[in-house]
Amino acid sequence: MNVLEFIAGNLPMLICFVGGIGMLVLEAFMPGFGLPGIAGVVMEIVAVVLCWFNVGPLAALGMTLIILSLLAIAISFSLRSAAKGRLSRSKMILKERESTEEGYRSSDDMESFLGLEGIATTVLRPTGMAEFDDVKLNVVSEGEYIQPGTRVRIVRVEGSRILVRSV
């Protein structure tokens, strides 16, 4: 059997194998797990099943090992390129940083509310809403159940989490 006969006899398996690897490599450069990734996995499974039926189980095991090896190599090259290579200089990789020095913050500074007294506007069990100087805030009680209309005081601020206690 020459090479052309082998390729002609196993063309669907080879198309699934090469197409699946291509789709999985494409998925590595796209955000999320979408259509190319799912299609690539399905194509590789079809390629292994076709190999099993056409050539035998040992060949299918060998193809599975080849697929896993090629994917590992492709992923390592992709990650290396994203860190140091051509991909790291492309527009796909975010280079700018949003630092606190430049005015970026992940949450507002709620420390200014510490010690204020207000009124619970919803039931706190233990979370709910309370109003402090005409500002409605999401608050958390210290574990107690607080009825609406109860006066509360902010006792601790942990990032965006505001702890209150009934007065």
Disulfide bonds with the S-S distance in Angstrom:
none
